[in-house]
Amino acid sequence: DLDAISRGEREWVPVLDSFWGPFRKQVDEKSQVSRREATQARVLGVEPKTGKEVSVRMGRYGPFAQIGTGEDEDKPKFARLLPEQRIDSITLDEALALFQLPRELGETPDGEKVVANVGRFGPYVRYGDKFVSITDGDPYTITRDQALKLIEEKRQADATRVIQDFRGSGIQILRGRYGPYITNGQKNARMPKGREPESLTVEECEKLIAEAPEKKSRRRTGGRKK
């Protein structure tokens, strides 16, 4: 239709009226939808142990499953859906499985509590106040021995991560994903070409960090200025 208007074959007012009339009516109808209707849950069934309602819905931070309702005496339980799960296709069994987390797996030989869970960045094992990602495994089935293996691998990686530590200066040379780099915790600097990280002095590192660009802020600005 717009092509026909551009060629002078049709008048533009009737064409736009034919679109905006029905569209405006649809917008008006949708604007009357209540908040309760917009956040209506999909009920999957009941939890066998308690008989409480199991549902899924969209929340502020994404889709989640819920056991119980606001009318129950006890507060409802919540669990975030996995990235591959969808509100319109998740089953009752799949939703109930989400409430198996966090799973306590026992303790490390040092007495640190070991827990498997899923977080914002995927599945992980927590030991004490430290974390290690589960890159090849399932937080619902991972065993204590498998978790301890991941923990030991991370400890070894952390132990060899520091190449040089200039005590008192706050500067370190670390092994990173893309090779060695220099950091003071606030800025990072690249290794100079042709130099081994073990050969750098603290003075050279200070100069490289001073010349390095500032980290870009990830914060987004607010609305447009008026």
Secondary structure by P-SEA (a helix, b strand, c coil): caaaaaaccccaaaaaaacaaaaaaaaaaaaacccccccccccccccccccccccccccccccccccccccccbbbbbbbbccccccccccaaaaaaaacccccccccccbbbbbbbccccccccccccbbbbccccccccccaaaaaaaaaaaaaaaaaccccccccccbbbbbccccccccccccccccccccccccccaaaaaaaaaaccccccccccccccc
